[in-house]
């Protein structure tokens, strides 16, 4: 069975410091992994995705994530936080083949706050 | 123009009423999804459709039904709304041939059931 765990419900960092949002997953298959961002009162926007190519994935707005199979992790990082990064971030594991076991699972979200 | 649109954007209704939320897309994607978002729970999948003739239950389908009227339209119905269906509802689309099921989300519908 697939699952995804976001280890922190809330992360607060100072502007200009690094960001780390943690995500662990479990999957019986070779999953696709995604990070989405949701700004207040907005829909979800794709930040980046892993689909079994390079393990270090670069996304928009300076974010990147590294797929570590041995640790079953897909943590999201950014070297230097900006005030506009304040939002909710969702880690997602997906195996949407055409079988009845197809699954897409969202993590519970991590709220990122940025201190001036 | 937005690629994925949802109507209405906000709706307040009473317990027992039938409600329909509509989703339209201009992306030409075969796959469409309905999610609900509750604080602290992330998004949970209600129903998904791989094409017009292929509709599947998601994680929390009880109390909901869907209709895929065309490739571009996917409606979610609450036959008899109850207060714990108060949530933010999102429609999404994806194309498995391009982008390995990257989801493209609509702006959401905020539903309140009194």
Interface residues (C-beta under 8 A of the other chain):
Chain A: X9 X32 X34 X36 X42 X43 X44 X45 X46 X49 X51 X90 X92 X94 X96 X98 X100 X102 X104 X106 X107 X108 X109
Chain B: X31 X33 X35 X40 X41 X42 X43 X44 X45 X48 X50 X56 X90 X92 X94 X96 X99 X100 X101 X102 X103 X104 X105 X106 X107 X108
